[in-house]
């Protein structure tokens, strides 16, 4: 990204850019000591990542406040703010986790989801959708659609509110947009969800310019790892097939979608995806809050960074206010 391009973006967090870039450099240096992932994810590595759920050194802690259940035939994990005792909350947030459609889980970030529930006074329902390559497209989108439809019909009885929100990170942001489109096009439920929180998602699986040009930098995601994720999620398809709106929502008709908050870092190969989606979302008639985080890599919210803490606060603020 050139200095001219950066100056034209709505950059946030310039004051902690040095910290963010220093973390990126340490991350790249550490990654250089390990074998490269490659386009095809080794089965043993995939199994280890799945055990740890967020690709860290150890599995995250499952909090006792989380409740596992099955709705519409799909496993979900729910959080309800303390003090509601089953009474009404201010809304329901349908959360869809990231992980390249191949790893991650609904119980992979309990602390963050509980924080959203308590700060925004929301019931949080996180989808444990089926993962590729064992369950490629359309399995994951089908699961998310099923839970979303269940919420439309049952949120008022279950949680005492009809205010529904949706969002996710990375592959989860992609699935969130597909879910909104499916609700609108298949079920006539275009207005069912009142806000979308979309963090660093891939919205063009045929690859935007920033995806193609990012190259082999050993940050959390790069050109080759993205290609591998697309191969796993949509096997047997090429770039032309991957431009289908049912796979790449950047090419879909976006009319009737709710207000959105779209976030991405400047050092993310998916930068263009968020910039282009924000333009198309706004052109389709819905408000968009676009945040471009200075120096942040893909998945920056996974790490102990000032920008991550700030992003969590901004996310909770948006979810507390949108669609009221």
C-alpha positions in Angstrom: 0.0 0.0 0.0 1.4 3.4 -1.0 1.6 6.4 1.3 -0.9 8.2 -1.1 -3.3 5.3 -0.7 -3.0 5.2 3.1 -3.7 8.9 3.3 -7.0 8.4 1.5 -8.2 5.8 3.9 -10.2 6.4 7.2 -7.2 5.2 9.3 -7.6 4.7 13.0 -5.0 4.1 15.7 -2.2 5.9 14.1 -0.9 6.8 17.6 0.0 3.1 18.3 1.2 2.3 14.9 4.8 1.7 16.2 3.5 -1.0 18.6 1.4 -2.7 15.9 4.2 -2.8 13.4 6.7 -4.1 16.0 4.3 -6.9 16.8 4.0 -7.7 13.1 7.8 -7.9 12.8 8.1 -10.3 15.8 5.3 -12.4 14.4 7.0 -12.7 11.0 10.3 -13.5 12.5 8.8 -16.3 14.6 6.9 -17.6 11.6 10.1 -17.8 9.6 11.5 -20.4 12.0 8.6 -22.7 11.3 7.8 -24.6 8.1 5.6 -22.7 5.7 2.0 -23.7 5.7 1.7 -24.0 2.0 -1.5 -24.0 -0.1 -2.6 -27.5 1.2 -3.0 -27.6 4.9 -1.2 -30.6 6.4 -3.7 -32.9 8.2 -1.6 -33.0 11.4 -1.3 -29.2 11.5 -5.0 -28.8 10.8 -5.7 -31.2 13.7 -3.5 -29.2 16.0 -5.1 -25.9 15.1 -8.5 -27.4 15.6 -7.5 -28.6 19.1 -6.3 -25.1 20.0 -9.3 -23.5 18.2 -7.6 -20.2 17.7 -4.2 -21.5 16.6 -2.5 -20.4 19.8 -0.1 -22.3 22.1 -2.9 -23.8 24.2 -6.7 -24.1 24.0 -8.6 -21.1 25.2 -10.6 -21.4 28.5 -14.3 -22.4 28.3 -16.2 -20.2 30.7 -18.9 -21.6 32.9 -21.3 -18.8 31.7 -21.4 -20.4 28.2 -24.2 -22.8 27.5 -24.0 -25.4 24.7 -27.2 -26.4 23.0 -28.6 -27.5 19.6 -31.1 -25.3 17.6 -32.4 -26.1 14.2 -30.1 -29.2 14.2 -26.9 -27.0 14.6 -24.7 -26.8 17.7 -24.5 -23.3 19.2 -23.0 -21.7 22.3 -24.9 -19.0 24.1 -24.2 -16.2 26.6 -26.7 -14.1 28.4 -25.7 -11.1 30.5 -25.6 -11.5 34.2 -28.6 -10.2 36.1 -31.2 -10.9 33.4 -32.1 -14.3 34.9 -33.8 -15.4 31.7 -35.6 -12.0 31.4 -35.4 -9.8 28.3 -32.2 -8.4 27.0 -31.5 -5.6 24.6 -31.0 -7.8 21.6 -29.5 -11.0 20.2 -26.1 -11.1 18.5 -25.7 -14.0 16.1 -21.9 -14.6 16.1 -20.1 -16.6 13.4 -16.4 -17.5 14.2 -13.5 -17.3 11.7 -10.8 -19.8 10.8 -10.7 -20.1 7.1 -13.9 -22.3 7.1 -11.7 -25.1 8.3 -11.0 -24.5 12.0 -12.2 -22.4 14.9 -15.2 -23.1 17.0 -18.1 -21.5 18.9 -16.2 -22.0 22.2 -12.9 -20.5 20.9 -13.4 -17.0 22.3 -15.6 -17.2 25.4 -14.1 -14.2 27.1 -14.8 -11.9 24.1 -18.3 -13.1 23.6 -19.2 -12.8 27.3 -17.7 -9.3 27.2 -20.1 -8.4 24.3 -23.0 -9.9 26.2 -22.4 -7.9 29.3 -21.2 -4.6 27.8 -24.0 -4.4 25.1 -26.7 -6.3 27.1 -27.1 -8.8 24.4 -27.7 -12.5 24.3 -24.9 -14.0 22.1 -25.5 -17.0 20.0 -22.3 -18.4 18.4 -22.7 -21.0 15.6 -20.6 -24.1 15.6 -21.0 -24.6 11.9 -19.6 -27.6 10.0 -16.0 -27.2 8.8 -14.2 -27.9 5.5 -12.7 -29.9 4.0 -14.8 -32.6 5.5 -17.9 -30.4 5.0 -17.3 -28.0 2.1 -19.7 -25.4 0.7 -22.6 -25.2 1.2 -22.5 -27.0 4.6 -21.2 -24.0 6.7 -23.6 -21.4 5.1 -26.5 -23.9 5.5 -25.8 -24.2 9.2 -25.6 -20.4 9.7 -28.8 -19.9 7.7 -30.6 -22.5 9.8 -29.7 -20.8 13.1 -30.5 -17.3 11.7 -34.0 -18.5 10.7 -34.5 -20.2 14.1 -33.7 -16.8 15.8 -36.1 -15.0 13.6 -38.9 -17.3 14.7 -37.8 -17.8 18.4 -35.8 -14.9 19.7 -38.7 -13.1 21.2 -39.9 -16.2 23.1 -36.3 -17.3 24.1 -34.8 -13.9 24.9 -37.6 -11.4 25.1 -36.5 -9.3 22.1 -36.8 -9.2 18.4 -33.8 -7.0 17.9 -31.4 -9.2 15.9 -27.7 -8.5 15.0 -25.2 -10.5 13.1 -21.4 -10.6 12.6 -18.2 -12.4 12.6 -14.5 -12.4 11.9 -12.7 -13.4 8.7 -14.6 -16.4 7.3 -17.2 -15.7 9.9 -17.8 -12.2 8.4 -18.1 -13.8 4.9 -20.7 -16.3 6.3 -22.6 -13.4 8.0 -23.1 -11.6 4.7 -24.1 -14.8 3.0 -26.6 -15.5 5.8 -28.2 -12.0 5.3 -28.4 -12.6 1.6 -30.0 -16.0 2.0 -32.6 -14.7 4.5 -33.5 -12.0 2.0 -33.6 -14.0 -1.2 -34.8 -17.4 0.1 -37.2 -16.4 2.9 -38.2 -12.8 2.3 -36.5 -11.8 5.6 -34.4 -9.0 4.4 -35.1 -6.8 7.3 -34.9 -9.4 10.1 -31.4 -8.4 11.3 -30.8 -4.7 12.2 -27.0 -4.5 12.1 -23.9 -6.3 10.9 -20.5 -6.3 12.5 -18.0 -7.5 9.8 -14.3 -7.9 10.7 -11.6 -8.5 8.1 -13.7 -10.8 5.9 -13.0 -12.3 2.5 -15.8 -11.2 0.2 -14.3 -12.1 -3.2 -13.1 -15.7 -3.4 -11.8 -15.1 -6.9 -9.3 -12.7 -5.2 -9.2 -8.9 -5.0 -6.0 -7.1 -6.0 -4.8 -6.9 -2.4 -5.2 -10.6 -2.0 -3.3 -11.4 -5.2 -0.5 -8.9 -4.5 0.1 -9.6 -0.8 2.5 -12.5 -1.6 4.2 -14.8 0.8 4.7 -12.5 3.9 4.5 -14.7 6.9 1.7 -12.9 8.7 -1.4 -14.7 9.9 -2.7 -14.9 6.3 -1.2 -14.4 2.9 -1.9 -15.1 -0.8 -1.1 -18.8 -0.6 -3.0 -19.5 2.6 -6.0 -17.8 1.2 -5.9 -19.9 -1.9 -5.7 -23.0 0.2 -8.7 -21.9 2.3 -10.7 -21.3 -0.9 -9.7 -24.7 -2.3 -10.8 -26.4 0.9 -14.1 -24.5 1.2 -15.1 -24.7 -2.5 -13.2 -27.6 -4.0 -13.2 -28.0 -7.7 -14.0 -24.4 -8.5 -11.9 -21.8 -10.3 -11.9 -18.0 -10.2 -14.9 -17.7 -12.5 -17.0 -20.0 -10.5 -16.0 -18.3 -7.3 -17.4 -15.0 -8.5 -20.9 -16.4 -8.1 -22.8 -14.2 -5.6 -23.6 -17.3 -3.5 -19.9 -17.7 -2.9 -18.5 -14.2 -3.2 -21.0 -11.6 -1.7 -19.0 -8.7 -3.2 -20.8 -9.6 -6.5 -24.3 -9.9 -4.9 -27.1 -7.4 -5.0 -26.8 -5.8 -1.5 -30.0 -3.9 -1.4 -32.1 -4.2 1.7 -29.2 -5.2 4.0 -28.9 -3.5 7.4 -26.4 -0.9 8.7 -22.9 -2.4 8.9 -19.6 -1.8 10.6 -16.7 -3.0 8.4 -13.2 -3.3 9.9 -9.9 -4.3 8.4 -6.2 -3.6 8.9 -3.8 -2.0 6.4 -1.5 -5.0 6.5 -4.2 -7.5 5.7 -4.4 -9.2 2.3 -8.1 -8.8 2.6 -7.9 -5.0 2.7 -9.5 -4.5 -0.7 -12.4 -6.8 0.2 -13.5 -4.6 3.0 -12.9 -1.4 1.1 -14.9 -2.6 -1.9 -17.7 -4.1 0.2 -18.1 -0.9 2.1 -18.5 1.0 -1.2 -21.0 -1.4 -2.6 -23.0 -1.6 0.7 -23.2 2.1 0.9 -24.2 2.4 -2.7 -27.0 -0.1 -2.1 -28.5 2.3 0.4 -27.5 1.2 3.9 -25.2 3.1 6.3 -21.7 1.9 6.7 -19.0 2.6 9.3 -15.7 1.7 7.8 -12.7 1.3 10.1 -9.2 0.8 8.7 -6.7 0.0 11.4 -3.2 1.4 10.8 -0.6 -1.3 10.5 -2.9 -4.2 11.6 -2.5 -7.7 10.1 -5.3 -10.1 9.4 -6.8 -11.4 12.6 -5.2 -8.7 14.8 -7.9 -9.0 17.4 -6.5 -12.4 18.4 -3.4 -10.8 19.9 -2.6 -8.7 23.0 -2.4 -5.4 21.3 -3.7 -1.9 22.0 -5.5 -1.9 18.7 -7.3 -5.1 19.7 -8.5 -3.7 22.9 -9.7 -0.6 21.2 -11.4 -2.6 18.5 -13.3 -4.7 21.1 -14.6 -1.5 22.7 -15.7 0.0 19.3 -17.4 -3.3 18.4 -19.3 -3.4 21.7 -20.3 0.2 21.3 -21.7 -0.5 17.8 -23.6 -3.6 18.8 -25.1 -1.8 21.8 -26.4 1.1 19.6 -27.3 -0.2 16.1 -30.8 -1.0 15.1 -32.5 0.6 18.1 
